[in-house]
Amino acid sequence: QVQLVESGGGLVQAGGSLRLSCAFSGRMFSSHDMGWFRQAPGKERVFVATMSRSGASTLYADSVKGRFTISRDNAKNTAYLQMNSLKPEDTAVYYCAASINSYSGSYFYTRAQNYDYWGQGAQVTVSL
């Protein structure tokens, strides 16, 4: 079985930082591209960031570019999302996801439908 378990969520003041972790249980972590999505109450789940299985390629949503950094440690079977300069509008449930398939264009990695496994979500709340 494959299971993704997120941790590191919580409450932080605007301008602060937080790091989310996503532990991948099972084999073949290095054979999955990883992504982060977020969802605010009453809104659609939207793309945040993705990293290729090798770590060579990354992609960020415009809303977080320059503030968030995705990373992975294949030796630890863990993906991370470092969030800096947090804003109240970053408040959401954050989900990590894993994709088995490789796609020809970065666009595919911004779509939740193209990921196969999902974490349970971690609440991130940014206060003023």
Sequence and secondary structure as in RCSB ss.txt:
>XXXX:A:sequence
QVQLVESGGGLVQAGGSLRLSCAFSGRMFSSHDMGWFRQAPGKERVFVATMSRSGASTLYADSVKGRFTISRDNA
KNTAYLQMNSLKPEDTAVYYCAASINSYSGSYFYTRAQNYDYWGQGAQVTVSL
>XXXX:A:secstr
  EEEEE  EEEETT  EEEEEEEESS GGGSEEEEEEE TTS  EEEEEE TTS  EEE TTTTTTEEEEEETT
TTEEEEEE S  GGG EEEEEEEESS  SSGGGGG GGG  EEB  EEEEEE 
